[in-house]
């Protein structure tokens, strides 16, 4: 998986917090109850933003297992959450195997900005593992393919299409679901025996979020050139125009995401 710097994760965290569905986090807390300790598993924990968000909103006492394949990020998150257990795990390689037993005894399985990176077969295995554990699930900020930039530019749609094509590349889990992940996740968990609820959780980046907008626009241009190097001049020209809007303090960017919560249906 990898490839996400601590700087990028820190830059996006305020936008993530503002976008997330508080209603679905509350539903997860209610499904878990307030009496027993919540044994929580955070997949692809990165710099720990998901733990920071949820640990303040779950009403029960919590014990966290934080897994990631990036040793450096795990070291940083261990300093932020000294009571949590961290474990270096290559989720892409190990989920289908007997693996490290990370799901055993877990009452909550959660992740942020993960499901659009994975393949549908991997996602189905994840749903099965969560159901076997009887865990409540909460997956936040799954990219849904929708981007709107204001002021509009004639190149916006072409860039968005190239970026979404790039999102479908293999991130180590098999061909990534990318922009269709939010629509595929719910059926996978319903078929595994979950009641599922979803809610839109878009980033709405106003002009003051200039640094994050610059990083996004640069990243989108890089991905688009990756997909269509013959269009480099067109893409660079688009990037220059979009960055000019950012610098002038008139740029607003909306990036679509979806949050999903689920809990096992009672049989019988």
Buried (B, 14 or more C-beta within 10 A) or exposed (E): BEEBEBEBBEBBBEBBEEBBBEEBBBBBBBBBEEEEEBBBBBBBBBBBBBBBBBBEEBEBEBBBBBBBBBEEBBEBBBEEBEEBEBEEBBBBEBBEEEBBEBBEEBBBBBBBBBBBBBBBEBBBBBBBBBBEBEBBBBBBBBBBBBBBBEEEBEBBEBBBBBBBBBBBEEBBBBBBBBBBBBBBBBBBBBEBBBBBBBBEBBBEBEBEBBEBBBBBBEEBBEBBBBBBEEBEEBBEBBBEBBBEBBEEEEBBBEBBBBBBBBBBEEEE
